[in-house]
Amino acid sequence: MRTPLNAEKGDAEFVEAYARRFAAASPLGRLVEPADIAHAVAFLLSARAGAITGETLHVTAGTHLAPHIP
């Protein structure tokens, strides 16, 4: 996900190239957006998630399934 903190990690061209590699590795072909995180949080706070306990929810657009991203 693009964040102000990520933008500070290197020059803008390097950060953007790294973001493109992550997006390309994602089965969805894109980066996670803040709304994706918000939707997951809203679900977990809802009654529909009442039986979910002690789980890790990966909101990664599938990049956690991709091979190592250089």
Long-range contacts (C-beta under 8 A, 24 or more apart in sequence): 1-31, 1-32, 1-33, 1-34, 1-36, 1-37, 2-31, 21-69, 21-70, 22-63, 22-69, 23-61, 25-63, 25-66, 25-67, 25-69, 26-60, 26-61, 26-62, 26-63, 26-66, 27-61, 27-62, 27-65, 27-66, 28-61, 28-62, 30-61, 31-61, 32-59, 32-60, 32-61, 36-61
